[in-house]
Amino acid sequence: MAYKMTGIHKGRFLGVEPTGHTVIVRGVQIARFYGGQMVERWGALDELGILELLGAMPGRNRMVA
């Protein structure tokens, strides 16, 4: 399942102090069920995208060699 979350950066994230910026991040979660129960789960979150939105690193379009 893909998802999108929106929030306000109010706490420390990956060493970045709170900025008050609005953050929109996308991610995906995949689960495997067996016997009606979830037995495994994998997920990914765009942490690089979050750091870009917080101004902690340059945007991907500016990271060209």
PyMOL commands that set and color helices and strands:
alter all, ss='L'
color gray80, all
select helices_A, chain A and resi 47-53+60-62
alter helices_A, ss='H'
color red, helices_A
select strands_A, chain A and resi 2-8+22-34+37-45
alter strands_A, ss='S'
color yellow, strands_A
deselect
rebuild
show_as cartoon
